[in-house]
Amino acid sequence: MKIAVIGGGVAGLSTAYYIQKNFSAQVDIYEKSSDIGGLAGVFKLGNTLIEKYYHHVFTHDKYLMELISELELEDSLMWIKTKMGYYCKGKSYPFATPIDIMMFKPLSFMDRIKLGMSSLIISRHKYNDELENITAEQYLIKYAGKEGWDKFWKPMMKIKFGENFNKIPAVWIWERIVQRVRSRTKGAKDEVLGYMQGSFYTLLKRLADEAEKKGGKIHLNSEVQEIIVENGVCRGIRVNNEVKNYDYVVFTPALQHFVDVCKNAPEDYIAPLRVVKYDCSMIVVMVLKEKLSDFYWLNVADDEIPYGGLIEHTNFIPKEVYGGKVIVYFSKYLNVNSEYLKMSDEEVKNNYIKHLRKIYPDFKEDIIEDCLIFKDRYAQPIWPMNYSKIKPKYKTPIKNLYMANTSQIYPNDRGINFSIKLGKEVVESMAGEILNK
Ligand SMILES: Cc1cc2nc3c(=O)[nH]c(=O)nc-3n(C[C@H](O)[C@H](O)[C@H](O)COP(=O)(O)OP(=O)(O)OC[C@H]3O[C@@H](n4cnc5c(N)ncnc54)[C@H](O)[C@@H]3O)c2cc1C
């Protein structure tokens, strides 16, 4: 049996792993870029690998923990306590614990209590249809109050969803709060974040090695141009202008790519999928001689500053790992038409530095050793209201064609853990068909 997996990101590599774990099959992975990893991909900084986009994981990431344990990579996983902050109105505030919330001066005392209580109240809610029918804005105003929304939640939603901050269904924020509150009450009072020795590439590379050990092949620089469908049955793919036949095909890149490459999919299946839009990510990585602060993660709630988060990676993982260099990510999600995507790298850099001086007035440009900019067109799905009614299933209406991508993790937040879940579940959904063949 031959199976093609399209996409060499976490979902594609996990899909290959679970296929080979459960069935005897020849698995070929097709990845359009020159390396595996997708959004969790890495670049080389000196002799060390580091993610293009800041990454950490949580203790409640159960699919990741399960996979790490199966691959006996537990010793590579580190758990680290970090400092979180919140910048607004010219000042940075620690923002990690209930005490930090109580000390958060931009809100009145009563609004601080309301904000603190809102997470607890929301975390006790059970899933219900209303969560799909109202926006996160309406939901958060109801529980955290107008001030709590304006001064805390609205900037946070803007950081994650850019201009779409007020269009996201409430179920997304509900699910996120439930996960975070549970992870704190289960474990210690302080939240710890996880990272892997050698970056998350350690996991990706192990998955790729496992696939090859079991006879699989990883084809890099191989963009799948078409999924071949004849009379409602998937026959294979066209890649590098060559047709390759497969018994099954699993598609893992973003939904928009599916619409592009699966031209013979039935229109009544494709039409609702076009509703899901994706925001782009533009992440600036500065390599510095000196640290900016003690915060690992500083949320930047200021509409004039063009980035929503400053992630000082070397306040998480010691700078010695990177030859003594300080690494700072500037996070930004953008609409595809954003002016920032039209700027040259130099313009972006200068603009970012100008605004960095608002947060750190003493910042001196001569501490910058390097500045890199990474962009991805399909970084963050923007789900419409009531999305669960149109969310695509793993099994598509085309026989022998399956889909497992970031559009299907809803209402969970996109992440490594849930891309592993996609891989595991798509293989479970294939099992009946494969075993009966
Ligand atoms: C800025 C940022 C920060 C993040 N931080 C975290 C974090 O802290 N923790 C966390 O857990 N997650 C984080 N994530 C999310 C995480 O990286 C993703 O959820 C996960 O990597 C998605 O994996 P995937 O395989 O589902 O999709 P992708 O990574 O998008 O993989 C799809 C792959 O398909 C390939 N492809 C596309 N079209 C084709 C084609 N036609 N033919 C062949 N190949 C194709 C792409 O090149 C890509 O490699 C972050 C993401 C971003 C953007």
The ligand as an SDF file (V2000), in Angstrom:
LIG
                    3D

 53 58  0  0  0  0  0  0  0  0999 V2000
    4.4830   33.2020   14.9350 C   0  0  0  0  0  0  0  0  0  0  0  0
    4.1120   31.8130   15.3570 C   0  0  0  0  0  0  0  0  0  0  0  0
    4.3840   31.4000   16.6540 C   0  0  0  0  0  0  0  0  0  0  0  0
    4.0130   30.1240   17.0710 C   0  0  0  0  0  0  0  0  0  0  0  0
    4.2800   29.7380   18.3510 N   0  0  0  0  0  0  0  0  0  0  0  0
    3.9220   28.5150   18.7720 C   0  0  0  0  0  0  0  0  0  0  0  0
    4.2170   28.0900   20.0890 C   0  0  0  0  0  0  0  0  0  0  0  0
    4.7770   28.8280   20.8870 O   0  0  0  0  0  0  0  0  0  0  0  0
    3.8410   26.8280   20.4460 N   0  0  0  0  0  0  0  0  0  0  0  0
    3.2000   25.9790   19.5870 C   0  0  0  0  0  0  0  0  0  0  0  0
    2.8930   24.8320   19.9630 O   0  0  0  0  0  0  0  0  0  0  0  0
    2.8990   26.3630   18.3260 N   0  0  0  0  0  0  0  0  0  0  0  0
    3.2410   27.6070   17.9060 C   0  0  0  0  0  0  0  0  0  0  0  0
    2.9500   28.0000   16.6330 N   0  0  0  0  0  0  0  0  0  0  0  0
    2.1020   27.1420   15.8000 C   0  0  0  0  0  0  0  0  0  0  0  0
    2.8100   25.9440   15.2150 C   0  0  0  0  0  0  0  0  0  0  0  0
    4.0390   26.3010   14.6410 O   0  0  0  0  0  0  0  0  0  0  0  0
    1.8910   25.3820   14.1390 C   0  0  0  0  0  0  0  0  0  0  0  0
    0.6050   25.1820   14.6720 O   0  0  0  0  0  0  0  0  0  0  0  0
    2.3600   24.0570   13.5850 C   0  0  0  0  0  0  0  0  0  0  0  0
    3.7360   24.0910   13.2880 O   0  0  0  0  0  0  0  0  0  0  0  0
    1.5490   23.7740   12.3200 C   0  0  0  0  0  0  0  0  0  0  0  0
    2.0100   22.5970   11.7140 O   0  0  0  0  0  0  0  0  0  0  0  0
    1.2410   21.9910   10.4600 P   0  0  0  0  0  0  0  0  0  0  0  0
    2.0400   20.8690    9.9720 O   0  0  0  0  0  0  0  0  0  0  0  0
   -0.1690   21.7380   10.8600 O   0  0  0  0  0  0  0  0  0  0  0  0
    1.1830   23.1690    9.3920 O   0  0  0  0  0  0  0  0  0  0  0  0
    2.3910   23.8940    8.6370 P   0  0  0  0  0  0  0  0  0  0  0  0
    3.4960   24.1290    9.5790 O   0  0  0  0  0  0  0  0  0  0  0  0
    1.7780   25.0590    7.9450 O   0  0  0  0  0  0  0  0  0  0  0  0
    2.8860   22.8070    7.5860 O   0  0  0  0  0  0  0  0  0  0  0  0
    2.3810   22.6950    6.2990 C   0  0  0  0  0  0  0  0  0  0  0  0
    3.5380   22.3330    5.3820 C   0  0  0  0  0  0  0  0  0  0  0  0
    3.0330   22.1040    4.0700 O   0  0  0  0  0  0  0  0  0  0  0  0
    3.9450   22.6470    3.1370 C   0  0  0  0  0  0  0  0  0  0  0  0
    3.2090   22.8610    1.8820 N   0  0  0  0  0  0  0  0  0  0  0  0
    2.3070   23.8320    1.5780 C   0  0  0  0  0  0  0  0  0  0  0  0
    1.8060   23.6420    0.3460 N   0  0  0  0  0  0  0  0  0  0  0  0
    2.4010   22.5390   -0.1490 C   0  0  0  0  0  0  0  0  0  0  0  0
    2.3030   21.8320   -1.3820 C   0  0  0  0  0  0  0  0  0  0  0  0
    1.4530   22.2170   -2.3480 N   0  0  0  0  0  0  0  0  0  0  0  0
    3.0830   20.7360   -1.5670 N   0  0  0  0  0  0  0  0  0  0  0  0
    3.9390   20.3050   -0.6000 C   0  0  0  0  0  0  0  0  0  0  0  0
    4.0730   20.9490    0.5910 N   0  0  0  0  0  0  0  0  0  0  0  0
    3.3070   22.0340    0.8130 C   0  0  0  0  0  0  0  0  0  0  0  0
    4.4330   23.9140    3.8050 C   0  0  0  0  0  0  0  0  0  0  0  0
    5.6670   24.3440    3.2530 O   0  0  0  0  0  0  0  0  0  0  0  0
    4.5640   23.4470    5.2540 C   0  0  0  0  0  0  0  0  0  0  0  0
    5.8460   22.9300    5.5310 O   0  0  0  0  0  0  0  0  0  0  0  0
    3.3500   29.2550   16.1730 C   0  0  0  0  0  0  0  0  0  0  0  0
    3.1110   29.6620   14.8650 C   0  0  0  0  0  0  0  0  0  0  0  0
    3.4830   30.9290   14.4530 C   0  0  0  0  0  0  0  0  0  0  0  0
    3.2000   31.3590   13.0430 C   0  0  0  0  0  0  0  0  0  0  0  0
  1  2  1  0
  2  3  1  0
  2 52  2  0
  3  4  2  0
  4  5  1  0
  4 50  1  0
  5  6  2  0
  6  7  1  0
  6 13  1  0
  7  8  2  0
  7  9  1  0
  9 10  1  0
 10 11  2  0
 10 12  1  0
 12 13  2  0
 13 14  1  0
 14 15  1  0
 14 50  1  0
 15 16  1  0
 16 17  1  0
 16 18  1  0
 18 19  1  0
 18 20  1  0
 20 21  1  0
 20 22  1  0
 22 23  1  0
 23 24  1  0
 24 25  2  0
 24 26  1  0
 24 27  1  0
 27 28  1  0
 28 29  2  0
 28 30  1  0
 28 31  1  0
 31 32  1  0
 32 33  1  0
 33 34  1  0
 33 48  1  0
 34 35  1  0
 35 36  1  0
 35 46  1  0
 36 37  1  0
 36 45  1  0
 37 38  2  0
 38 39  1  0
 39 40  1  0
 39 45  2  0
 40 41  1  0
 40 42  2  0
 42 43  1  0
 43 44  2  0
 44 45  1  0
 46 47  1  0
 46 48  1  0
 48 49  1  0
 50 51  2  0
 51 52  1  0
 52 53  1  0
M  END
$$$$
